[in-house]
Amino acid sequence: MLSESKLIKTNQFNKKSYFKFLNSFKKLGYNFISYKQIKKKNNILLRHDVDFSVDLAKKIAIWDHKQGIKSHFFFQYDSPFYNLGTHKNIENLKLIKKLKHSIGFHITIKNFNTIRKDLLIFEKFLKVNGIKIDKIFSIHKIGSKKYNIKIPSYQNFFNFNSLGIYYSDSGGSFRFGNPLNNNEIIINKSSFQLNLHPIWWTSGNKIKKRNKIKNIKKLTTKIFDDELNTYRLL
């Protein structure tokens, strides 16, 4: 367990360490389960907030499936970096659902009064395209207030009464501690939520954080270029 803990401490995020990291919890007797089956002991809600790329989310979905893991993917319907409505991304979402993962919305609070309406519109759009959305959502970047946000008929993923422990790799590191050093997890086997962003784990094996950020910039530039190339110049 020390080697797995060191990988996280040194921010060695890549495919090999991803498999090793998640397998370490299996060795402790944990099960990665759907939000519909959560219990107070030995359960992990594995979550992926998708901030930059649906393609990278698909890659992580395949990795999770290979490990027999059910996870939860949260997509932004108004993302500046990807368009959920393209044929390619619709097919990506279908594959993620086919792999038995859950799909919800990752919400940026811009105009709270329209969120419910926006969700219903996009939920219907995806349903027409053969994708059933789970009634779950996560919040993008608003700190502690995210626990109090309620949307009728949707489950706020931060508000599971049976879970009091939350870990995330936000910003490319576990800034608020390493779950493999938490006695509530190691000894008491308390259930918890783990949020792993696809963008940090899908780079090369020895790429440092600052270079991963450079890669993200390159990726977003390519996304914009690909989108703009679909328009004709007058």
Secondary structure, DSSP 8 states (H G I E B T S, - for coil): -HHHHHHHHTT--SHHHHHHHHHHHHHTT-EE--GGG--SBSEEEEEEEESS-HHHHHHHHHHHHHTT--EEEEE-TT-SS--TTSHHHHHHHHHHHHTT-EEEEEE--S-HHHHHHHHHHHHHHHHHTT----SEEEE-S-GGGGGG---TT-EETT--TT---EEE-GGGS-TT--GGG-HHHHTT-B-EEEE--HHHHSS-TT--HHHHHHHHHHHHHHHHHHHHTTS---
